[in-house]
């Protein structure tokens, strides 16, 4: 009988259904828990000027949702790229063989300037290039490597058609550095001849690279990255059409590269949007045969940190996940310590095994377009498509990618966006975990600090015919390029990192603070709980530059304050601004006052008055640190 009753209860539960709630009903229910705020207060705006709603429904699905989904690739797997480094041909070869044994399935080698036809044997020793595809951004040595590779294949009597994957470079990268480069026409012509040579020698190799990563690394948001990529593709197509190639031949040779940030859903939508835009570009050029976009993705450089580098491991894992959901073809996951200048064996192993976890444990290599059907992702994808296409058309009418670069239009937009991004992190409007929030003040600084990394590419390649002659005579790739003088016209494109200003301040403070004392004192009147919010804020600010906050809650008692300061010996002494006239204790140490509310976020003059500093929510923390460094260093 009991079994029957139990079964009956289960059936009743199964038959029960919940009433469908409308959007308006959800809003009304939400209002009751928002404590006076409206649902619209939780709407946010992205750098792309897209409004993000707190809730998405079926009504938010775009009309083109099926067309967008049909643009995705049918094979959900991806190729595992790991870019080895090394100073010699032998070292690079040894490392490449090792990472192939660890499960990578792409040959990704740096092309050394010292490479010659005699060294090619050691360079490719024990690497089955007829079975494993390449992925090489050869920079200035790309065309020379085509010549050496063709000669080596002929010598080994290997079929040139077995060479697959990608070997190429993005010539516009040099123009990004210097819009008035005097040798640009020669550089582009020599690169173009090299692409045609590569097409003839290696029919199954892709040789044209649209490296959108350089835009992201200079501050671009997703709409800019997509629009600039489309513009660059158009430049290539128009150029090679004049060289006699058909549109479909050109598109088949193109690889597009993106950097993937930790903005998880935006990055998924960006990759999905690009596949749709690629399809539309094919249609615009009248290409009837479907050609899937080939997308290379790498985890972002912009958000990687030298302090607390293990955070990079988590960031890269998230970025790899969004890359896979967004359906990339090649993926490079940077080791967590790559930003320090040299990846460790542990860093390399963890980055490669992240691929294996996503493939073998999460089974994402078996799922086509995992983001399909998500109301939010589909809506975000459509928003990026619309804005990117509109911006692309605007710049195309202006004169195209080359014109916009030569006039500095694109550089100006990137500089503006980079400044906005950096300012948001400086003011903690955006969070970089382990840097401007949740930092560990005990982390030791064990790296050299530079003022920014730039692409130092000041050489151009020789014409193809001259290069073939010199390489056949045994000269190196370096002997086949010539240096050019960029003089005052050079406009460097910096690979900026969001954490770099914090790291620089931390290094300066490390040098100024004597001994192991890293204490900053905050004197308050009243209990800890009452002031917890502002205490947490203050503690977080100083932790980001390696200083620890010590709290004295008995500010009204001079003797206890004196004893506290003797025990902690702080380098800086702080008070709550509201209590500044009631503190009976006076000390010779530099003083800062903490406001519990913003006192004029844009007013830099409010950061310092004489030897007194002012700290408040919304302040530009880098400006505050620089003023603090001046005071600690005795500068007036």
C-alpha positions as CSV (number, residue, x, y, z in Angstrom):
1,X,0.0,0.0,0.0
2,X,2.8,2.4,0.9
3,X,4.5,1.7,-2.4
4,X,1.3,2.5,-4.3
5,X,0.9,5.8,-2.4
6,X,4.5,6.7,-3.1
7,X,4.0,6.0,-6.8
8,X,0.9,8.0,-6.8
9,X,2.7,11.0,-5.3
10,X,5.4,10.8,-7.8
11,X,2.9,10.8,-10.7
12,X,1.1,13.8,-9.2
13,X,4.5,15.6,-9.0
14,X,5.3,14.7,-12.6
15,X,1.9,15.9,-13.8
16,X,2.3,19.3,-12.0
17,X,3.2,22.2,-14.1
18,X,4.3,25.7,-13.2
19,X,2.4,28.7,-14.8
20,X,4.4,30.6,-17.4
21,X,5.4,34.0,-16.2
22,X,5.4,36.9,-18.6
23,X,8.2,39.5,-18.8
24,X,6.0,42.1,-17.0
25,X,5.2,39.7,-14.2
26,X,8.9,39.0,-13.8
27,X,9.6,42.7,-13.6
28,X,7.0,43.2,-11.0
29,X,8.4,40.3,-8.9
30,X,11.9,41.7,-9.3
31,X,10.9,45.1,-8.1
32,X,9.9,43.7,-4.7
33,X,13.5,42.6,-4.1
34,X,15.4,45.6,-5.6
35,X,15.0,47.9,-2.6
36,X,13.7,50.9,-4.4
37,X,15.7,50.4,-7.6
38,X,14.1,49.7,-10.9
39,X,15.0,46.9,-13.3
40,X,16.4,49.5,-15.7
41,X,19.0,50.4,-13.0
42,X,20.6,47.1,-13.7
43,X,21.0,47.7,-17.4
44,X,24.6,48.2,-18.4
45,X,26.4,49.5,-21.5
46,X,29.4,47.8,-23.1
47,X,32.4,49.5,-24.7
48,X,30.6,48.6,-28.0
49,X,27.7,50.8,-26.9
50,X,25.4,47.8,-26.6
51,X,22.8,47.9,-23.8
52,X,22.9,44.7,-21.7
53,X,19.5,43.9,-20.2
54,X,19.1,42.0,-16.9
55,X,16.8,39.4,-18.6
56,X,16.4,38.1,-22.2
57,X,13.5,36.3,-23.5
58,X,12.5,34.5,-26.8
59,X,11.3,37.9,-28.1
60,X,15.0,39.0,-28.1
61,X,16.0,36.4,-30.6
62,X,16.9,38.1,-33.9
63,X,14.9,37.3,-37.1
64,X,18.2,36.1,-38.7
65,X,18.9,33.5,-35.9
66,X,18.7,30.5,-38.3
67,X,20.9,32.3,-40.8
68,X,23.4,33.1,-38.1
69,X,23.4,29.5,-36.9
70,X,23.9,28.2,-40.4
71,X,27.0,30.3,-40.8
72,X,28.8,28.3,-38.1
73,X,31.2,25.6,-39.0
74,X,30.1,22.0,-39.1
75,X,33.2,20.5,-37.4
76,X,33.3,21.7,-33.8
77,X,36.9,20.5,-33.1
78,X,40.0,22.7,-33.2
79,X,43.7,22.4,-33.7
80,X,46.0,22.8,-30.7
81,X,48.6,25.4,-31.2
82,X,51.6,26.0,-29.0
83,X,54.2,28.5,-30.1
84,X,57.6,27.2,-29.1
85,X,60.5,29.6,-28.6
86,X,64.3,29.2,-28.7
87,X,67.6,30.8,-29.6
88,X,68.9,28.1,-31.9
89,X,67.6,25.8,-34.6
90,X,68.4,22.8,-32.5
91,X,66.7,24.1,-29.4
92,X,63.5,25.1,-31.3
93,X,63.3,21.7,-33.0
94,X,63.8,19.9,-29.7
95,X,61.0,21.9,-28.1
96,X,58.7,21.5,-31.0
97,X,59.1,17.7,-31.0
98,X,58.4,17.7,-27.2
99,X,55.1,19.7,-27.4
100,X,53.9,17.5,-30.3
101,X,54.4,14.5,-27.9
102,X,52.4,16.4,-25.3
103,X,49.4,16.4,-27.6
104,X,49.6,19.5,-29.8
105,X,48.7,18.8,-33.4
106,X,50.1,21.9,-35.2
107,X,53.6,22.9,-36.1
108,X,54.2,26.4,-34.7
109,X,57.9,27.5,-34.9
110,X,59.6,30.9,-34.8
111,X,61.5,31.5,-38.0
112,X,65.0,32.5,-37.0
113,X,66.9,35.1,-39.0
114,X,69.9,32.8,-39.0
115,X,68.0,30.1,-40.9
116,X,69.7,28.8,-44.1
117,X,69.0,26.0,-46.5
118,X,71.7,23.9,-44.7
119,X,70.0,24.4,-41.3
120,X,66.5,23.3,-42.6
121,X,67.3,19.7,-41.9
122,X,67.9,20.3,-38.2
123,X,65.0,22.8,-38.1
124,X,62.4,20.2,-39.2
125,X,64.1,17.1,-37.9
126,X,61.6,14.4,-36.7
127,X,58.7,16.6,-37.5
128,X,56.2,15.0,-39.9
129,X,55.2,18.0,-42.0
130,X,53.3,15.9,-44.5
131,X,50.9,14.8,-41.7
132,X,50.7,17.8,-39.3
133,X,49.6,21.3,-40.4
134,X,51.6,24.4,-39.8
135,X,50.6,27.6,-38.0
136,X,53.4,30.1,-38.4
137,X,53.3,33.9,-38.4
138,X,56.7,34.4,-40.0
139,X,56.7,38.2,-39.8
140,X,59.4,39.7,-42.1
141,X,60.9,36.3,-42.9
142,X,57.8,34.6,-44.2
143,X,58.6,34.8,-47.9
144,X,62.1,33.7,-47.4
145,X,60.9,30.7,-45.5
146,X,58.6,29.7,-48.4
147,X,61.7,29.6,-50.6
148,X,63.7,27.5,-48.1
149,X,60.8,25.1,-47.5
150,X,60.2,24.6,-51.2
151,X,63.9,23.8,-51.7
152,X,63.9,21.4,-48.7
153,X,60.8,19.5,-49.9
154,X,62.4,19.2,-53.4
155,X,65.6,17.9,-51.8
156,X,63.6,15.4,-49.6
157,X,61.4,14.4,-52.6
158,X,58.3,15.2,-50.7
159,X,55.0,16.2,-52.3
160,X,54.4,20.0,-51.9
161,X,50.7,19.3,-51.8
162,X,51.1,17.6,-48.4
163,X,52.0,21.0,-46.8
164,X,48.9,22.3,-45.1
165,X,47.8,24.8,-42.4
166,X,49.0,28.3,-42.5
167,X,52.3,30.1,-43.0
168,X,52.1,33.9,-43.5
169,X,52.1,37.3,-41.9
170,X,50.1,40.5,-41.8
171,X,51.9,43.3,-43.7
172,X,49.5,45.9,-42.3
173,X,51.1,45.3,-38.9
174,X,54.1,47.4,-40.0
175,X,51.9,50.1,-41.3
176,X,50.1,50.2,-38.0
177,X,53.4,51.1,-36.4
178,X,54.3,53.8,-38.9
179,X,51.5,55.1,-41.2
180,X,54.0,57.1,-43.3
181,X,56.5,54.3,-43.8
182,X,58.5,55.3,-46.9
183,X,59.1,51.7,-47.9
184,X,55.5,50.5,-47.6
185,X,54.8,50.1,-51.3
186,X,57.9,48.0,-51.8
187,X,57.2,45.9,-48.7
188,X,53.6,45.2,-49.8
189,X,54.7,44.4,-53.3
190,X,57.4,42.0,-52.1
191,X,54.9,40.3,-49.7
192,X,52.3,40.1,-52.5
193,X,54.8,38.3,-54.8
194,X,55.6,36.0,-51.9
195,X,51.9,35.1,-51.4
196,X,51.6,34.2,-55.1
197,X,54.8,32.1,-54.9
198,X,53.4,30.3,-51.9
199,X,50.1,29.6,-53.6
200,X,52.0,28.0,-56.5
201,X,54.4,26.0,-54.4
202,X,52.0,24.9,-51.6
203,X,48.4,24.7,-53.1
204,X,46.9,23.5,-49.8
205,X,48.6,26.0,-47.5
206,X,46.9,29.3,-46.4
207,X,49.2,32.3,-46.8
208,X,47.2,35.4,-46.1
209,X,46.8,36.6,-42.5
210,X,44.4,39.1,-41.1
211,X,45.8,39.6,-37.6
212,X,43.0,41.3,-35.7
213,X,44.9,40.5,-32.5
214,X,47.0,43.7,-33.0
215,X,43.8,45.8,-32.7
216,X,42.7,44.1,-29.5
217,X,46.2,44.5,-28.0
218,X,46.0,48.2,-28.8
219,X,42.6,48.6,-27.0
220,X,40.0,47.9,-29.7
221,X,36.6,46.7,-28.6
222,X,34.7,43.9,-30.5
223,X,33.0,46.1,-33.0
224,X,36.3,47.7,-34.0
225,X,38.0,44.4,-34.3
226,X,35.3,43.0,-36.6
227,X,35.1,46.1,-38.8
228,X,38.9,46.4,-39.2
229,X,39.1,42.7,-40.0
230,X,36.5,43.1,-42.8
231,X,38.3,46.1,-44.2
232,X,41.6,44.3,-44.3
233,X,40.0,41.4,-46.0
234,X,38.6,43.7,-48.7
235,X,42.0,45.2,-49.2
236,X,43.5,41.8,-49.8
237,X,40.7,40.7,-52.1
238,X,40.9,43.9,-54.2
239,X,44.6,43.7,-54.5
240,X,44.8,40.0,-55.6
241,X,41.9,40.4,-58.0
242,X,44.2,42.9,-59.8
243,X,46.8,40.1,-59.8
244,X,44.5,37.8,-61.7
245,X,43.2,35.6,-58.9
246,X,39.5,34.8,-58.6
247,X,37.7,35.8,-55.4
248,X,37.2,32.3,-54.2
249,X,40.9,31.6,-54.5
250,X,41.7,34.6,-52.4
251,X,39.1,33.8,-49.7
252,X,40.4,30.2,-49.5
253,X,43.9,31.5,-48.6
254,X,42.8,33.8,-45.7
255,X,43.2,33.1,-42.0
256,X,41.8,35.6,-39.5
257,X,43.3,35.9,-36.0
258,X,41.6,37.2,-32.9
259,X,42.6,37.8,-29.4
260,X,40.1,36.6,-26.9
261,X,39.5,38.6,-23.6
262,X,37.8,37.4,-20.5
263,X,34.6,39.1,-21.5
264,X,33.1,35.6,-21.9
265,X,29.8,36.2,-23.7
266,X,31.0,39.1,-25.8
267,X,33.9,37.0,-27.1
268,X,31.6,34.1,-28.1
269,X,29.3,36.6,-29.9
270,X,32.3,38.2,-31.6
271,X,33.4,34.9,-33.1
272,X,29.9,33.9,-34.2
273,X,29.3,37.4,-35.6
274,X,32.5,37.2,-37.7
275,X,31.4,33.9,-39.3
276,X,28.1,35.5,-40.3
277,X,29.9,38.6,-41.7
278,X,32.4,36.5,-43.6
279,X,29.5,34.7,-45.3
280,X,27.9,38.1,-46.2
281,X,31.3,39.3,-47.6
282,X,31.4,36.1,-49.8
283,X,27.9,36.9,-51.1
284,X,28.9,40.5,-51.8
285,X,31.8,39.3,-54.0
286,X,29.5,36.8,-55.7
287,X,31.3,33.7,-54.4
288,X,28.7,30.9,-54.8
289,X,30.8,28.1,-53.4
290,X,30.6,28.0,-49.5
291,X,34.0,28.7,-48.0
292,X,34.2,28.5,-44.2
293,X,36.1,31.2,-42.4
294,X,39.4,29.9,-40.9
295,X,39.7,31.5,-37.5
296,X,42.8,31.5,-35.2
297,X,42.3,32.6,-31.7
298,X,44.8,33.3,-28.9
299,X,44.2,34.2,-25.3
300,X,44.5,37.9,-24.6
301,X,47.8,39.6,-23.7
302,X,46.0,42.8,-22.4
303,X,44.6,41.3,-19.2
304,X,47.6,39.2,-18.2
305,X,49.5,40.2,-15.0
306,X,53.1,39.9,-13.8
307,X,52.0,40.1,-10.2
308,X,49.9,37.1,-9.1
309,X,50.6,35.3,-12.4
310,X,48.5,32.3,-11.4
311,X,45.4,34.4,-12.0
312,X,46.5,34.3,-15.7
313,X,45.9,30.5,-15.7
314,X,42.2,31.1,-14.7
315,X,41.8,33.9,-17.2
316,X,43.2,31.9,-20.0
317,X,41.0,28.9,-19.2
318,X,37.9,31.1,-19.4
319,X,39.2,32.7,-22.7
320,X,39.9,29.3,-24.1
321,X,36.4,28.1,-23.2
322,X,34.7,31.1,-24.9
323,X,37.0,30.5,-28.0
324,X,35.8,26.9,-28.3
325,X,32.2,27.8,-27.8
326,X,32.7,30.5,-30.4
327,X,34.0,27.8,-32.8
328,X,37.6,28.6,-33.7
329,X,39.8,26.5,-35.9
330,X,43.2,27.1,-34.3
331,X,43.6,28.0,-30.7
332,X,46.7,29.1,-28.8
333,X,46.4,29.3,-25.0
334,X,49.2,31.3,-23.6
335,X,51.1,29.8,-20.5
336,X,50.3,31.7,-17.3
337,X,53.9,32.9,-17.0
338,X,54.5,33.9,-20.6
339,X,54.0,37.5,-19.6
340,X,57.1,37.2,-17.4
341,X,59.2,36.7,-20.5
342,X,59.9,33.0,-20.5
343,X,57.3,30.2,-20.1
344,X,58.2,27.5,-17.6
345,X,57.6,23.8,-18.3
346,X,54.7,23.9,-15.9
347,X,53.2,26.8,-17.7
348,X,53.5,25.1,-21.0
349,X,52.1,21.8,-19.7
350,X,49.1,23.5,-18.1
351,X,48.3,25.5,-21.2
352,X,48.3,22.4,-23.4
353,X,46.4,20.3,-21.0
354,X,43.7,23.0,-20.9
355,X,43.0,22.0,-24.5
356,X,42.8,18.3,-23.5
357,X,40.3,19.0,-20.7
358,X,38.1,21.0,-23.0
359,X,38.3,18.3,-25.7
360,X,38.4,15.1,-23.7
361,X,36.6,15.8,-20.5
362,X,34.2,18.6,-21.4
363,X,33.6,17.0,-24.9
364,X,33.4,20.4,-26.5
365,X,35.0,19.1,-29.6
366,X,31.8,17.1,-30.3
367,X,29.3,20.0,-29.9
368,X,28.4,22.2,-32.8
369,X,27.8,25.8,-32.0
370,X,27.1,25.4,-28.2
371,X,26.0,29.1,-28.0
372,X,23.1,28.6,-30.4
373,X,19.7,29.3,-29.0
374,X,20.9,31.3,-26.0
375,X,18.7,34.4,-26.0
376,X,21.5,36.5,-24.7
377,X,24.2,35.2,-27.0
378,X,22.0,35.3,-30.1
379,X,20.9,38.9,-29.3
380,X,24.5,40.0,-28.6
381,X,25.7,38.3,-31.9
382,X,23.1,40.3,-33.9
383,X,24.0,43.5,-32.1
384,X,27.7,43.1,-33.0
385,X,26.8,42.2,-36.6
386,X,24.8,45.4,-37.1
387,X,27.3,47.7,-35.5
388,X,30.4,46.1,-37.1
389,X,28.9,46.2,-40.5
390,X,27.8,49.8,-40.1
391,X,31.3,50.9,-39.0
392,X,32.8,48.8,-41.8
393,X,30.7,50.6,-44.4
394,X,31.5,54.0,-42.9
395,X,35.3,53.4,-43.1
396,X,35.0,51.8,-46.5
397,X,33.2,54.9,-47.9
398,X,36.0,57.0,-46.3
399,X,38.5,55.3,-48.5
400,X,39.1,51.8,-47.0
401,X,41.5,50.3,-44.5
402,X,44.8,51.5,-46.1
403,X,43.5,55.1,-46.4
404,X,42.2,55.1,-42.8
405,X,45.6,53.7,-41.5
406,X,47.7,56.1,-43.5
407,X,45.6,59.1,-42.2
408,X,45.9,57.8,-38.6
409,X,42.1,57.5,-38.3
410,X,42.2,53.9,-36.9
411,X,45.2,54.7,-34.6
412,X,43.2,57.7,-33.2
413,X,40.2,55.5,-32.4
414,X,42.4,52.8,-30.8
415,X,44.2,55.4,-28.7
416,X,40.9,56.8,-27.5
417,X,39.5,53.3,-26.6
418,X,42.7,52.3,-24.9
419,X,42.6,55.4,-22.7
420,X,39.0,54.7,-21.7
421,X,39.8,51.1,-20.8
422,X,42.8,52.0,-18.7
423,X,41.0,54.7,-16.9
424,X,38.1,52.4,-16.0
425,X,40.6,50.0,-14.4
426,X,42.5,52.8,-12.7
427,X,39.3,53.9,-11.1
428,X,38.1,50.4,-10.3
429,X,35.0,50.8,-12.5
430,X,36.3,47.5,-14.0
431,X,38.0,44.8,-12.0
432,X,41.2,43.0,-12.7
433,X,41.4,40.3,-10.1
434,X,44.7,40.3,-8.2
435,X,45.6,43.7,-9.5
436,X,43.1,46.5,-8.7
437,X,40.9,44.2,-6.5
438,X,41.7,41.1,-4.3
439,X,45.4,41.7,-4.7
440,X,47.9,39.9,-2.4
441,X,50.2,42.5,-0.8
442,X,52.6,39.8,0.1
443,X,53.4,38.9,-3.5
444,X,57.1,39.4,-4.2
445,X,58.2,41.4,-7.2
446,X,60.6,39.2,-9.1
447,X,60.5,40.6,-12.6
448,X,61.9,43.5,-14.6
449,X,59.5,46.2,-15.5
450,X,59.4,47.8,-18.9
451,X,57.3,50.7,-20.1
452,X,55.5,48.7,-22.7
453,X,56.2,46.1,-25.4
454,X,56.3,47.1,-29.0
455,X,56.7,45.3,-32.3
456,X,60.2,46.3,-33.4
457,X,59.9,45.5,-37.1
458,X,62.1,48.0,-39.0
459,X,63.3,45.7,-41.9
460,X,61.7,44.9,-45.3
461,X,62.3,41.9,-47.4
462,X,64.1,41.8,-50.7
463,X,62.2,41.2,-54.0
464,X,61.5,37.5,-54.4
465,X,63.9,36.9,-57.2
466,X,66.8,38.4,-55.3
467,X,65.9,36.4,-52.3
468,X,65.8,33.1,-54.2
469,X,69.3,33.8,-55.5
470,X,70.8,34.6,-52.1
471,X,69.2,31.7,-50.3
472,X,70.3,29.3,-53.0
473,X,73.9,30.5,-52.4
474,X,73.6,29.6,-48.7
475,X,72.8,33.0,-47.2
476,X,70.6,33.4,-44.2
477,X,67.1,34.9,-44.0
478,X,68.6,37.9,-42.3
479,X,70.8,38.5,-45.3
480,X,67.6,38.8,-47.4
481,X,66.2,41.8,-45.7
482,X,67.3,45.4,-45.5
483,X,67.0,47.8,-42.7
484,X,65.0,51.0,-43.1
485,X,65.2,54.3,-41.2
486,X,61.8,55.2,-39.7
487,X,63.2,58.4,-38.1
488,X,60.7,60.8,-36.6
489,X,57.8,59.4,-38.6
490,X,57.6,56.2,-36.5
491,X,54.4,55.9,-34.5
492,X,54.7,52.9,-32.3
493,X,51.8,50.6,-31.6
494,X,52.0,49.4,-28.0
495,X,50.8,46.1,-26.7
496,X,49.4,47.6,-23.6
497,X,48.5,45.6,-20.5
498,X,45.9,46.8,-18.0
499,X,48.0,45.9,-15.0
500,X,51.2,47.6,-16.1
501,X,50.6,51.0,-14.4
502,X,49.9,49.2,-11.1
503,X,53.0,47.1,-11.5
504,X,55.1,50.2,-12.2
505,X,53.8,51.9,-9.1
506,X,54.4,48.8,-7.0
507,X,58.0,48.7,-8.2
508,X,58.6,52.3,-7.3
509,X,57.1,51.9,-3.9
510,X,59.3,48.7,-3.3
511,X,62.4,50.8,-4.0
512,X,61.3,53.7,-1.7
513,X,60.0,51.8,1.3
514,X,62.9,50.7,3.5
515,X,63.2,47.2,5.0
516,X,60.3,44.8,5.2
517,X,57.8,47.4,6.5
518,X,54.8,47.5,4.2
519,X,52.3,49.0,6.7
520,X,49.8,51.8,6.1
521,X,47.8,52.9,9.2
522,X,44.2,54.0,9.2
523,X,43.0,55.6,12.4
524,X,39.3,55.7,13.0
525,X,36.9,56.5,15.8
526,X,34.3,53.9,16.6
527,X,33.8,50.2,15.9
528,X,35.2,48.3,12.9
529,X,31.8,47.2,11.6
530,X,30.5,50.7,11.2
531,X,33.3,51.7,8.9
532,X,33.8,48.3,7.2
533,X,32.9,49.4,3.7
534,X,35.4,52.2,3.6
535,X,38.1,50.1,5.4
536,X,37.7,47.3,2.8
537,X,38.0,49.9,0.0
538,X,41.1,51.5,1.5
539,X,42.7,48.1,2.2
540,X,42.1,47.0,-1.4
541,X,43.7,50.1,-2.8
542,X,46.9,49.8,-0.9
543,X,47.1,46.0,-1.5
544,X,47.3,46.6,-5.2
545,X,50.7,48.2,-4.7
546,X,52.0,45.7,-2.1
547,X,51.1,47.7,1.1
548,X,49.1,46.3,4.0
549,X,46.5,48.3,5.9
550,X,46.6,48.2,9.7
551,X,43.5,49.5,11.6
552,X,43.3,51.4,14.9
553,X,39.7,51.9,16.0
554,X,40.6,54.0,19.1
555,X,41.4,57.3,17.3
556,X,40.1,59.4,20.2
557,X,42.7,58.0,22.6
558,X,46.2,59.6,21.9
559,X,48.1,57.1,24.0
560,X,46.6,54.1,22.3
561,X,47.2,55.6,18.9
562,X,50.8,56.3,19.8
563,X,51.3,52.8,21.0
564,X,49.7,51.4,17.8
565,X,51.9,53.5,15.6
566,X,55.0,52.4,17.5
567,X,54.0,48.7,17.0
568,X,53.1,49.0,13.3
569,X,55.6,51.8,12.2
570,X,53.5,52.6,9.1
571,X,55.0,54.4,6.1
572,X,51.7,56.4,5.7
573,X,49.1,57.5,8.2
574,X,45.4,57.8,7.3
575,X,42.3,59.3,8.9
576,X,38.6,59.3,7.9
577,X,38.1,62.8,6.5
578,X,34.9,63.2,8.5
579,X,37.0,62.9,11.7
580,X,40.0,64.9,10.6
581,X,39.3,67.8,13.1
582,X,38.6,65.5,16.0
583,X,41.8,63.5,16.0
584,X,44.0,64.7,19.0
585,X,47.1,62.8,17.8
586,X,49.6,64.5,15.5
587,X,52.3,62.6,13.7
588,X,55.2,63.6,11.4
589,X,54.4,60.9,8.9
590,X,52.7,61.7,5.5
591,X,49.0,61.8,6.0
592,X,46.1,60.8,3.8
593,X,42.4,61.3,4.4
594,X,39.7,58.9,3.3
595,X,36.4,60.1,2.1
596,X,33.5,57.7,2.2
597,X,32.0,59.1,-0.9
598,X,33.4,60.5,-4.1
599,X,34.4,64.1,-3.8
600,X,34.9,64.8,-7.5
601,X,36.2,61.9,-9.5
602,X,37.5,64.0,-12.4
603,X,39.1,66.7,-10.2
604,X,42.7,65.6,-10.0
605,X,43.4,68.7,-7.8
606,X,41.5,67.0,-5.0
607,X,44.0,64.1,-4.8
608,X,46.6,66.2,-3.0
609,X,46.9,69.4,-0.9
610,X,50.4,70.1,0.3
611,X,51.7,67.0,2.0
612,X,48.1,65.6,2.5
613,X,46.6,63.1,0.2
614,X,42.9,62.4,-0.4
615,X,41.5,59.0,-1.2
616,X,37.9,58.2,-2.2
617,X,35.9,55.7,-4.2
618,X,36.1,56.5,-7.9
619,X,39.6,58.1,-7.7
620,X,42.2,57.5,-10.3
621,X,44.3,55.2,-8.2
622,X,47.4,55.5,-10.4
623,X,47.3,59.3,-10.0
624,X,46.9,58.8,-6.2
625,X,49.9,56.4,-6.2
626,X,52.1,58.7,-8.2
627,X,51.4,61.5,-5.7
628,X,52.0,59.2,-2.8
629,X,55.3,58.1,-4.4
630,X,56.4,61.8,-4.7
631,X,55.6,62.4,-1.0
632,X,57.4,59.2,0.1
633,X,60.4,60.2,-2.1
634,X,60.5,63.7,-0.6
635,X,59.4,65.4,-3.8
636,X,57.4,68.6,-3.4
